Amino acid sequence: IDFLAEISRVEMSPADDNSFATTNGNKKATYTLICIKIVELCLLICCLGLIDEPATNSHLRVFITPRVMALCYVTFGALTIYTAIYLIMALFGDLTPWRTTTLWALIGFCLFVATTALLFRDWSTTKDRNYWHPNMHRLDLVMASASISLVTSLVFLLDILITIRFGVHGDLE
């Protein structure tokens, strides 16, 4: 019983609370990465919203090949889940190490480069067929999704560079 009384008298230091302050880092680096992740999440949601219509409702005319559609859904869906989990973890003050964050951003960058290239290829192939379906709105959505995918891949590249910079300088764990 004396052991339990001894444990109850242990005082916690202010660094042990659930704040964004890390033991080795600073708040500026943490908040910068959180802001980048919020931008990534918004762009990922836009990509998912734009690709859904041409991917699922092309009964008369195929605007996106099935393999590209699968890659798009895997890329957009998986990275949306990861980014949402990252932000939830940041909300509770539990951030992943900077090397792990860099690895995820590198995977995201590679997937988005591939997705962007394939979406632009499908858009170009469909446009060059000289078959103009009355509803070309879906073709415009493919182009919009490819364009936003390109911007998102650049944001992931920015995320990689900033995370490495803060991590190497010791501003992140």
Solvent accessible surface area in square Angstrom, and as a share of the most:
residue,aa,sasa,rsa
1,I,177,0.90
2,D,123,0.64
3,F,148,0.62
4,L,119,0.59
5,A,37,0.29
6,E,106,0.47
7,I,89,0.45
8,S,90,0.58
9,R,165,0.60
10,V,99,0.57
11,E,156,0.70
12,M,143,0.64
13,S,58,0.38
14,P,121,0.76
15,A,74,0.57
16,D,84,0.44
17,D,89,0.46
18,N,129,0.66
19,S,41,0.26
20,F,53,0.22
21,A,50,0.39
22,T,33,0.19
23,T,107,0.62
24,N,105,0.54
25,G,20,0.19
26,N,62,0.32
27,K,97,0.41
28,K,147,0.62
29,A,0,0.00
30,T,0,0.00
31,Y,96,0.37
32,T,40,0.23
33,L,6,0.03
34,I,21,0.11
35,C,77,0.46
36,I,15,0.08
37,K,0,0.00
38,I,83,0.42
39,V,74,0.42
40,E,0,0.00
41,L,37,0.18
42,C,74,0.44
43,L,32,0.16
44,L,0,0.00
45,I,98,0.50
46,C,61,0.37
47,C,0,0.00
48,L,50,0.25
49,G,53,0.51
50,L,40,0.20
51,I,0,0.00
52,D,66,0.34
53,E,57,0.26
54,P,0,0.00
55,A,8,0.06
56,T,71,0.42
57,N,54,0.28
58,S,25,0.16
59,H,159,0.71
60,L,149,0.74
61,R,41,0.15
62,V,79,0.46
63,F,4,0.01
64,I,4,0.02
65,T,49,0.29
66,P,96,0.60
67,R,210,0.77
68,V,3,0.02
69,M,47,0.21
70,A,56,0.43
71,L,44,0.22
72,C,0,0.00
73,Y,70,0.27
74,V,92,0.53
75,T,0,0.00
76,F,0,0.00
77,G,21,0.21
78,A,48,0.37
79,L,1,0.01
80,T,24,0.14
81,I,110,0.56
82,Y,25,0.10
83,T,0,0.00
84,A,32,0.25
85,I,87,0.44
86,Y,6,0.02
87,L,31,0.15
88,I,97,0.49
89,M,51,0.23
90,A,2,0.01
91,L,131,0.65
92,F,132,0.55
93,G,28,0.27
94,D,87,0.45
95,L,32,0.16
96,T,33,0.19
97,P,77,0.48
98,W,35,0.12
99,R,167,0.61
100,T,54,0.32
101,T,2,0.01
102,T,20,0.11
103,L,101,0.50
104,W,93,0.33
105,A,1,0.00
106,L,83,0.41
107,I,72,0.37
108,G,0,0.00
109,F,47,0.19
110,C,74,0.44
111,L,50,0.25
112,F,0,0.00
113,V,71,0.41
114,A,42,0.33
115,T,0,0.00
116,T,8,0.05
117,A,59,0.46
118,L,52,0.26
119,L,0,0.00
120,F,61,0.25
121,R,118,0.43
122,D,7,0.04
123,W,56,0.20
124,S,43,0.28
125,T,63,0.36
126,T,5,0.03
127,K,73,0.31
128,D,95,0.49
129,R,111,0.40
130,N,122,0.63
131,Y,110,0.42
132,W,143,0.50
133,H,21,0.09
134,P,130,0.82
135,N,60,0.31
136,M,40,0.18
137,H,107,0.48
138,R,41,0.15
139,L,7,0.03
140,D,89,0.46
141,L,26,0.13
142,V,0,0.00
143,M,65,0.29
144,A,35,0.27
145,S,0,0.00
146,A,0,0.00
147,S,43,0.28
148,I,43,0.22
149,S,0,0.00
150,L,83,0.41
151,V,72,0.41
152,T,0,0.00
153,S,3,0.02
154,L,98,0.49
155,V,22,0.13
156,F,1,0.00
157,L,65,0.32
158,L,88,0.44
159,D,0,0.00
160,I,13,0.07
161,L,104,0.52
162,I,37,0.19
163,T,0,0.00
164,I,69,0.35
165,R,132,0.48
166,F,16,0.07
167,G,7,0.07
168,V,103,0.59
169,H,122,0.54
170,G,39,0.37
171,D,34,0.18
172,L,16,0.08
173,E,84,0.38
